[in-house]
C-alpha cells in the first residue's frame, strides 16, 4: 500500500534533493504563514520560520497551540518531502480556524491540509454542526456537485466528501473550490470531517491522477491516500 501511495504523491513536483549522507527529516520545512489567498499560483509561500522550527524537524511533531491536537509527521512518511505552512487562529471566516497546509515544492497552491475550526455556541450540537459544514462545502463547490458519504476517522465517525476535478489553491481548503481545466491533468479532491468537543476537524487532499483512469479507481486511490494522511493529526498527550 505504501508503495502505491508513493507513486500517487510522486506525480507532484519532487522536493529538493538531499546531499549525500544528509539525514532526512520527517518534514522538509515548516513556516508560519498568514492569510495567503492573494498569492498567485506558482509563487513561493510568504512566511517566516515556524517558532520551534528546529525542534519540529527533529522530533517530527508540531503542536497546534490553543487546540487539543498535534501533527505527527512521523506517521505520514509520504508527506516527508513537503513544506508545511501554519496559520493558527485565523478569524477571516468569522470563526476560529487553525490551518496546517502542505505543498510539495514550497509554492502555492496547497494540496493537502488539516483544518481545526472552533464552533460558535449556536453550533455546539454535533448533528447541526455537521449539517452546516456540509451545506457550506456544497456552496463552495458552486455548480459542481460533490458526493458525500459516512466515513471513519481516527477521531471518530464522520463524513467524507469527494469532488472530481478539484485542485489546490492559495486558500485551500476553505475557499470556493478550484477545478482543473478541461484540457488539464485529471485530479480528485477528498475531504473527511469529524465533529469533536466543540470543533470541526477537516482532513483535505487533492490528488493528480494518471490520464485515462476510471472514476472508481481514482476515488479508490484518493481514499487510500486519505487513510494514510488522516493518521498524522492526533490528540496531544494528557499532561
N, C-alpha and C positions, 0 to 999 in steps of 0.2 A: 504494500500500500504506500509506504513512504517513497519508494522509487517512482510510483505513478504520480504522486503529488509533486515530486521534484521536477518531473517532466512538465507538469502544468505550469508551475511557477517559473520555470526556466524560459517560458515563452516571453516573459518580460525582459527588458534590457538588463544585462548582467551588471553586478556591482563591481567596484574597484577590486582588482586582483591583489592578493596579499603578497608581500615579498617572501622569498624562500625562507622557510623556518619561522615565519611570524605566527604567533598564536591567534587562532580565530576566536573572536569574541561572540557571545550569544546574540548580539545585535550589532549591526555595522556602526550606527551612530544614533544619538538621541539629542534632540534640541527642544528648546521652548519656543513655541510659535504662537502668535496671536491670531486674530481673525484673518484668514488668508484668502478670502473669497475674491479679492480683487487681483490676485496674482495670475498672470497669463499662463496658459498651458506651456510647458517646456521651460518655465523659469525655475531657478533654484529656490528652495524653501527659504523664506525670510525668517530667521530665528537666531537665537543665541544658545550657547551650550547649556544643556539642562543642569540645574543645581544637583550636585552629586553625580555628574556625568561619569566620572571615572569609576565610581562605585557601581553604577548601573552596568557599565560594560564588564566589570569584573565579576559581579555576582549574577548578572542576568535578571535582576529583579528591580522593578520600578513601582514604588508605592504611589497610588493615586491619592494625594493629600485631600483630606476632607471627605473621604468616602471609606467604605469597608473593603475596598478592593486593591489588588496589586496585579501588575502584569509580570508573569514569569516567562521570560523569553527562552529559558532552557526547555520549556515544554512545547515550544513551537519552532523546532530547528529548521523548518522550511522557510522561515522568515529571517534567517540569520543574516542575509546579505542586504536587508532593508534598512533604510533610515526611518527613524520614528520622530514625529513632531507631536509635542504635548501641549494642549491648550486646556487649562483647568478652570472650571467655574465661569465659563463664558455665559453671558446673560442676554445676548443679542436676540434670542428667540423668546425672551420673557420668562424663561425658566433657567435653572442652574444646570448647564451642560459641561461635562468633562470629557475631552476627546484624547484618545491616543491613536494617532494616524500613521499609516505606513506608506512609504513609497520606495520602490525597488532601487531607483537611481538617484535619489535626493532631489528630484524635480517634481513639480506639480504636473499631473494630478495625483491625488492619493487614490489608492486602490484597495485599501483594507483599513478597518477601524474597529476600535472598541469605543462605545459611547455610553456614558452613565448620566442619566437625567434624573434629577430630584423632582419628584412630583409635587405640584401645588396641593394645598389642603383639600380642594374640591375633587381631586382625582386620587385620593388615597385608596379607594376601593380597587382591588386588583382587576376585577372584571371591567369596570368602567375605564380604568387606565389603559388596558389592552385594546379595548374598543376604540378609544380616542386615538391611540397610536396607529392602529390600522387605518383609520379614516385619514389621518394626516399623511400616511405613506401613499394612500390612493390619490390624494390631492397632489402630492409631489410628483407622482408618475404621469400626471396630465392625461393625454389621450391614450397612452399605453395602459394596459390592464395587467398588473402583476397578479400572480396567483398566491394564495395563502393556504397554509395547512398547519396542523399541530406539529410540534417538534419538541424534542428533549434537548435541554442544555445542561451543563454542569451545575447550574444554579437553580434548576427546577424545570417544570413543564412550561412550554411557551409556544410561540408561533413562528413559522417560517414564511418568508416571502421570496419568491423567485421573479426576477424581472429580466426577460430575454432582451439582449442587446444593450443592457446598461453598461456604462463605462464610468471611470472615476472622474473626479472634478476637484477643483480647489476648495470647494465647500462640502465635499463628501463627508458623511452620508446624509446630512440634514437638509440640503438644498433641493430644489426641483431636480429631478433625475436628468442626467445627460445620457444620450443614447448614441451608439455607433452609427456612422453614416452608412447608407445602403451599400456603398461600394467598399466600405471599410472592413477590417477583420471582424469576425464573429466574436461575440462575448456574451456573458451571462452574469447577472448580479444576484447575490443571495444574501439575505439578512435573517438573523434569528433574534427574537425578542423574548425577554422574560421580565416579569414584574416581581420585585423582591424588596421588602422592607422600605416601601415608600420611594423606590427608584425603578426606572425602566432601564434595562441593560440591552444594548443592541450590539450584536456582532455582525460586521458587514464586510463583504468581499465582492470584488468584480474580477472575473477571470477571462482572459482571452481563450479562444477555442480554435482548434485546427479547422481549416476550410473544409466544408462539406460534412461536418459532423452532424449526426442526427440529434434532434432536440432532446430525446430521452437520455442519450449518452452525455450530452452537455450538462443536463441537470444532475445526472449521477456524479459527474466529475466535480461539479460545484458542491454537492452535498459531502463528498469525500473530503474536499479541501476544507469545508466548514467544520466537519467533525474534528479535524486536526487543529484548526485555528482557534476554535472556541475553548480549547484546553488552556490557552495562555492567560485568560482572565480568571483569577482565583480570589478567594477571600483572604484577607490579612489574617495572620495567625493571632489567636487570642493572647492578649497580654496578661 
